[in-house]
């Protein structure tokens, strides 16, 4: 795994990022991953458009109290790149529908 990370850094590839504030999925260069804040999550891949909960958006609702998007419970485990996340900074929580 470490070889994949160093290979990406050497070639200057882009990495997918999901913003919890805007709900957008965008790309940044791999060397900029160290500059992410706690509301930006690196992704391994795009969420599938066939997801029954989020339809490929990576979120299924907006929390008006915290002002961030709620992550899709199906896609978060498959799509988020947990290797680049420090657990001290980011608290990933998904609400369960009642």
C-alpha positions as CSV (number, residue, x, y, z in Angstrom):
1,X,0.0,0.0,0.0
2,X,2.8,2.4,0.8
3,X,4.2,1.8,-2.6
4,X,0.9,2.9,-4.2
5,X,1.0,6.2,-2.2
6,X,4.6,7.0,-3.1
7,X,3.9,6.1,-6.8
8,X,1.0,8.5,-6.9
9,X,3.1,11.3,-5.3
10,X,5.9,10.8,-7.9
11,X,3.6,10.9,-10.9
12,X,1.6,13.9,-9.7
13,X,-1.8,12.2,-10.0
14,X,-5.0,13.7,-8.8
15,X,-7.0,12.5,-5.9
16,X,-10.8,12.7,-5.5
17,X,-12.1,14.7,-2.5
18,X,-15.6,15.1,-1.0
19,X,-16.5,18.3,0.7
20,X,-18.8,17.9,3.7
21,X,-19.6,21.6,3.5
22,X,-20.6,22.0,-0.1
23,X,-21.4,18.4,-1.0
24,X,-19.2,18.5,-4.1
25,X,-16.7,15.9,-5.4
26,X,-13.6,17.4,-6.9
27,X,-10.0,16.5,-7.7
28,X,-6.8,17.9,-6.2
29,X,-3.1,16.9,-6.6
30,X,-1.8,14.2,-4.3
31,X,0.8,16.5,-2.8
32,X,-2.0,18.8,-1.5
33,X,-3.6,16.1,0.7
34,X,-1.6,17.5,3.7
35,X,-3.6,20.8,3.3
36,X,-7.0,19.3,3.7
37,X,-9.2,20.5,6.6
38,X,-11.6,18.4,8.7
39,X,-14.5,18.9,6.3
40,X,-12.8,17.4,3.2
41,X,-12.6,13.6,2.8
42,X,-10.3,11.9,0.3
43,X,-12.1,9.2,-1.8
44,X,-10.8,6.0,-3.2
45,X,-13.4,6.0,-6.0
46,X,-16.6,7.8,-7.0
47,X,-19.8,6.5,-5.3
48,X,-21.9,4.4,-7.7
49,X,-24.8,6.1,-9.3
50,X,-26.9,3.0,-8.7
51,X,-26.9,3.5,-4.9
52,X,-30.4,3.5,-3.6
53,X,-29.7,6.0,-0.8
54,X,-27.6,8.7,-2.4
55,X,-27.7,8.1,-6.2
56,X,-24.0,8.7,-6.5
57,X,-23.9,12.0,-4.6
58,X,-22.1,10.6,-1.5
59,X,-24.6,12.3,0.8
60,X,-28.3,11.6,1.6
61,X,-29.2,14.7,3.6
62,X,-28.1,18.0,5.0
63,X,-27.8,18.5,8.8
64,X,-29.0,22.0,9.5
65,X,-27.6,22.0,13.1
66,X,-24.0,21.2,12.1
67,X,-24.3,22.7,8.6
68,X,-22.6,19.7,6.9
69,X,-23.9,17.0,4.6
70,X,-24.8,13.6,6.1
71,X,-22.7,10.8,4.5
72,X,-24.4,7.9,2.7
73,X,-24.2,4.9,5.0
74,X,-23.7,2.5,2.1
75,X,-21.0,4.5,0.2
76,X,-18.9,5.9,3.1
77,X,-17.2,2.6,3.8
78,X,-16.6,1.7,0.2
79,X,-15.5,5.1,-1.1
80,X,-13.6,7.0,1.6
81,X,-9.8,6.6,1.7
82,X,-9.2,6.1,5.4
83,X,-5.4,5.8,4.9
84,X,-5.1,9.6,4.4
85,X,-7.4,10.6,7.3
86,X,-6.1,11.3,10.8
87,X,-8.8,10.2,13.2
88,X,-8.0,13.0,15.7
89,X,-9.3,15.7,13.2
90,X,-12.3,14.1,11.5
91,X,-15.4,12.7,13.2
92,X,-17.3,10.8,10.5
93,X,-20.8,10.0,11.7
94,X,-23.9,8.9,9.9
95,X,-27.4,9.3,11.2
96,X,-29.7,6.4,10.9
97,X,-33.2,7.1,9.5
98,X,-36.0,6.7,11.9
